[in-house]
Amino acid sequence: MSTLGVADGKRRAVMPLALWLAALAVIFLTLPFGLYRLLEAADADKRELLLDSVRDRGRLAMEVLRPVLSETADRGLIEAPAVINTVAADDNVLRLFFRPADSAAAGFYYVAAAPARNSDELERERQSLQGLGVFAHLSAACGDGRAVVGRHRLAETEEEVVTAVTPLLTADGCWALLTALSTAAYQNSSIGRPYWETPEIRFGAIAYVGSLVVAAMIVWLIWRGLRQLMERARAIRLAGGGSGGFADDIGPREFVEVGRELDRLVSALDRSAQLIREVAVENAHAFKRPVAIIRQSIEPVRRRADDARLARAVEVIDQALDRLESLITAAWRVDDLVACLIHPRREVIDVSARLREIAAAYGKMGAGGGINFSADITPEISLRAAVELIDGIVENLLDNALSFTPAGGAISLSLRHAAAGIEIVVSDTGCGVPEISLPKIFDRYYTKRTGTSNREEIGHLGLGLWLVRRNAEALGGSVAARNKSTGGLEISVKFPISDGNG
């Protein structure tokens, strides 16, 4: 169960930030439309209530006027101006119009107003109402006998008013009562206009756009900070220090604090690597001194070892000391590798030139053992890496080949371009490796080549190829081995040309 939990945690960690940002963007883009639909539906109910209120106010006023207007047109024309003032309120304006039944084409006559207007004011108001299209509402209301509600903006004051036209159809003609309301409840509503033009929606849109801009700025700052941290980490990893710290001009203060902690971590890693190197050297010297004393101490015994059992004991002691010295050297090399892997100091290396130097040295060693050594190195191949790691790879491969190639055999070293990278290949004409053991030869302390004696294996602890694999993987590469059809072993190490390599 715990393993599954770890795997699930890794899968969650792999999910890119861009996917989360895309999901956030989708929410930001779709949420306003959903909220708008919900608010629009709620506003429709509110608008119906307000419309009913507007119509009711017009109907109430018309009910008061009905006894006067429904008898005769003459009575209505005479008494309506006095009655209309009794139903007027502070928040509305009433206008009464009449269109005789026998002269519909002539239009409406202005009958009464509350508050009252003089003739000049009535003429200006008539022109204003005509410009606003109010008379069209009068005709519509008289046409079907139902109240008509509209919304208008007064040109003089830029004030918005809601009007309700309440008709009363009589035998003499059509009476139309225009109720103009300018209260805030009606002005801020969506009566007579699209819902998106209401003040609350406009304010909400401004607030939403503002929050969207702020969110985008925050996301951009976080994204930029992460990108800068990643670029600094890559630069430090590739350059191995000396390229500035994480906290240098990294953006928001929080990222600067994170950068400082990362700088402290890198410094701690540097100190740890240096301490491991120092301790490894001190331990190697400390362990080799007793070994040297033991060798010197058994020399007198060796010279007087006439007895076979005593001679065999001296031989066993020599083998044990050889083994111990190999272990000391191997431990030092492992500690040095660990220190290098903690924080490798990378630089652009001319691998071709480096391999030519190593090939020259090992060519002399091979000639001394009667081994034919050849090198095929493609010129001008560079790689960003740690020199110690590249040297460790090539030298361990060649040491391994020299150890198991008999006199008269051959060793070859090649450097060439490969698919999307470079490849180092070392092959020999030794005894090869059993196929069943090929996957294990890069394991630590594994040494099972055939054709060697116990004495020959004393100096080979199975660390060389393990070091090759660790160094290659530390540089982003891979290693593989195969038995050649003509006999011998071939080991190839591939490095991708990426992350500044070239």
Secondary structure, 3 states (H helix, E strand, C coil): CHHHHHHHHHHHHHCCHHHHHHHHHHHHHHHHHHHHHHHHHHHHHHHHHHHHHHHHHHHHHHHHHHHHHCCCHHHHHHHHHHHHHHHCCCCEEEEEEEEEHHHHHHCCEEEEEECCCCHHHHHHHHHHHHHHCHHHHHHHHHHHCCCEEEEEECCCCCCEEEEEEEEEECCCEEEEEEEEECCHHHHCCCCCCCHHHCHHHHHHHHHHHHHHHHHHHHHHHHHHHHHHHHHHHHHHHHHCCCCCCCCCCCCCHHHHHHHHHHHHHHHHHHHHHHHHHHHHHHHHHHHHHHHHHHHHHHHHHHHCCCCHHHHHHHHHHHHHHHHHHHHHHHHHHHHHHHHHHHCCCCEEEEHHHHHHHHHHHHHHHHHHCCCEEEEEECCCCEEEECHHHHHHHHHHHHHHHHHCCCCCCEEEEEEEEECCEEEEEEEECCCCCCHHHHHHCCCCCCCCCCCCCHHHHCCCCCCHHHHHHHHHHHCCCEEEEEECCCCCEEEEEEEECCCCCC
